[in-house]
Amino acid sequence: DAAPSSRQVLLKEWGPDQGFVFYTNYDSRKAAELDANPRAALLFHWPTLHRQIRIEGRTERVGQEQSEAYFRTRARGSQIAAWASRQSAELESREVLESRFRDREEEFDGRDVPLPPFWGGYRVSPERIEFWQGRANRMHDRILYRKTPGGDWEVARLSP
């Protein structure tokens, strides 16, 4: 509905070629919003250092092979929880969730937990990266890197 939405995610991979990658349930509210409008803003904030980085860009789902590789690194309990949780859906009670978890534990007992078909990663490909450094009297430094249509980066200083 064009309303802002924010969610803290765990950044798991990053780099110049892969962008910034996090993983989630593809049936979640977050995934539905990204599928409807494939743009995101990431914010990293270090208050004691008076610094932050804001990254804006387009999102896309990563491939199943990449999702599978990351899923294998997760603790077994987290793998089972990915199957048990219907992320963002209303839940009747905690007991229902715990029962689903126990059911999946039994189902996968003695074997590897497979990647759920409804679970995987999103990549944010940066188009804008702003570095903010707090200064006295709110005279902060703000440096913006903006990707050009040709793929180069141009740099600008922003007013605080």
C-alpha positions as CSV (number, residue, x, y, z in Angstrom):
1,D,0.0,0.0,0.0
2,A,3.0,2.3,-0.5
3,A,3.4,2.5,3.3
4,P,6.9,2.4,4.8
5,S,7.9,-0.9,6.4
6,S,11.0,-1.7,8.4
7,R,12.4,-5.0,9.7
8,Q,15.7,-5.9,11.2
9,V,17.4,-8.7,9.3
10,L,20.7,-10.6,9.8
11,L,23.1,-9.8,7.0
12,K,24.8,-13.0,6.1
13,E,26.8,-12.2,3.0
14,W,28.2,-9.1,1.3
15,G,30.6,-8.2,-1.4
16,P,31.1,-6.1,-4.6
17,D,29.7,-8.9,-6.8
18,Q,27.0,-10.4,-4.6
19,G,25.6,-7.3,-3.0
20,F,24.1,-7.6,0.5
21,V,22.3,-10.9,1.2
22,F,19.9,-12.0,4.0
23,Y,17.6,-15.0,4.3
24,T,14.0,-15.4,5.2
25,N,10.7,-17.3,4.7
26,Y,9.4,-16.5,1.2
27,D,5.8,-16.5,2.6
28,S,6.5,-13.8,5.2
29,R,5.2,-10.3,5.1
30,K,8.8,-9.0,4.4
31,A,9.1,-11.3,1.3
32,A,5.6,-10.3,0.1
33,E,6.5,-6.6,0.3
34,L,9.9,-7.2,-1.5
35,D,8.2,-9.2,-4.2
36,A,5.6,-6.4,-4.7
37,N,8.2,-3.6,-4.6
38,P,11.7,-5.0,-5.1
39,R,13.5,-2.1,-3.4
40,A,15.1,-2.0,0.1
41,A,17.1,0.3,2.3
42,L,19.6,-1.2,4.8
43,L,20.9,0.8,7.8
44,F,24.0,-0.1,9.8
45,H,24.3,2.1,12.9
46,W,27.2,2.3,15.4
47,P,26.0,4.9,18.0
48,T,29.2,4.8,20.1
49,L,31.3,5.6,17.0
50,H,28.8,8.2,15.8
51,R,28.7,6.5,12.4
52,Q,26.2,4.9,10.2
53,I,25.9,3.5,6.6
54,R,22.7,3.6,4.6
55,I,22.4,1.4,1.5
56,E,19.5,1.6,-1.0
57,G,19.0,-0.7,-3.9
58,R,17.0,-3.2,-5.9
59,T,16.3,-6.7,-4.4
60,E,16.1,-10.1,-6.0
61,R,15.9,-13.6,-4.7
62,V,19.2,-15.5,-4.7
63,G,19.3,-18.9,-6.4
64,Q,18.4,-22.1,-4.7
65,E,22.0,-23.3,-4.8
66,Q,23.1,-20.3,-2.8
67,S,20.2,-20.6,-0.4
68,E,20.9,-24.3,0.1
69,A,24.6,-23.6,0.8
70,Y,23.7,-21.1,3.5
71,F,20.9,-23.3,5.0
72,R,23.5,-26.1,5.5
73,T,25.5,-23.7,7.8
74,R,22.6,-23.1,10.1
75,A,22.2,-25.0,13.4
76,R,19.9,-28.0,13.1
77,G,17.4,-26.4,15.4
78,S,17.3,-23.3,13.2
79,Q,16.8,-25.5,10.2
80,I,13.9,-27.3,11.8
81,A,12.4,-23.9,13.0
82,A,12.4,-22.7,9.3
83,W,10.0,-25.6,8.6
84,A,7.9,-25.2,11.7
85,S,7.3,-21.4,11.6
86,R,4.9,-19.8,9.2
87,Q,6.7,-16.5,9.5
88,S,4.5,-13.5,10.0
89,A,1.2,-15.5,10.0
90,E,-1.0,-15.2,13.1
91,L,-0.4,-18.0,15.6
92,E,-3.1,-19.4,17.9
93,S,-0.6,-20.1,20.7
94,R,3.0,-20.8,21.6
95,E,2.0,-24.4,22.1
96,V,1.0,-24.7,18.4
97,L,4.4,-23.5,17.3
98,E,6.2,-25.8,19.7
99,S,4.0,-28.7,18.5
100,R,5.0,-28.0,14.9
101,F,8.6,-27.9,15.9
102,R,8.4,-31.3,17.6
103,D,6.6,-32.8,14.6
104,R,9.4,-31.6,12.3
105,E,12.0,-32.9,14.7
106,E,10.4,-36.3,14.5
107,E,10.0,-36.1,10.7
108,F,13.7,-35.3,10.1
109,D,15.1,-37.5,12.9
110,G,18.2,-39.3,11.8
111,R,18.6,-37.4,8.5
112,D,19.6,-34.0,7.1
113,V,17.0,-31.3,7.2
114,P,16.2,-30.3,3.6
115,L,15.9,-26.7,2.4
116,P,12.2,-25.7,2.6
117,P,10.9,-24.7,-0.8
118,F,9.5,-21.5,0.8
119,W,12.8,-20.3,2.3
120,G,15.8,-18.6,0.8
121,G,17.7,-15.4,0.4
122,Y,17.4,-11.9,-1.0
123,R,20.1,-9.8,-2.5
124,V,20.2,-6.0,-2.2
125,S,22.2,-4.6,-5.1
126,P,23.3,-1.2,-4.0
127,E,22.5,1.9,-6.0
128,R,23.2,4.5,-3.3
129,I,25.5,4.2,-0.3
130,E,25.7,7.0,2.2
131,F,28.3,7.2,4.9
132,W,27.4,9.4,7.9
133,Q,29.8,10.6,10.6
134,G,28.4,12.5,13.5
135,R,30.1,15.8,14.4
136,A,29.7,18.4,17.1
137,N,26.9,20.9,16.7
138,R,25.1,18.6,14.3
139,M,27.7,19.5,11.6
140,H,27.8,15.9,10.5
141,D,29.7,14.6,7.5
142,R,27.5,12.8,4.9
143,I,29.2,11.3,1.8
144,L,27.0,9.8,-0.9
145,Y,28.1,7.2,-3.5
146,R,25.5,7.0,-6.3
147,K,25.7,4.4,-9.0
148,T,25.5,5.9,-12.5
149,P,23.6,4.2,-15.4
150,G,27.0,3.1,-16.7
151,G,27.8,1.3,-13.5
152,D,30.4,3.7,-12.2
153,W,30.1,5.4,-8.8
154,E,29.9,9.2,-8.4
155,V,30.5,10.9,-5.0
156,A,28.7,13.8,-3.5
157,R,28.8,15.5,-0.1
158,L,25.4,16.1,1.4
159,S,24.4,18.8,3.9
160,P,23.9,17.5,7.5
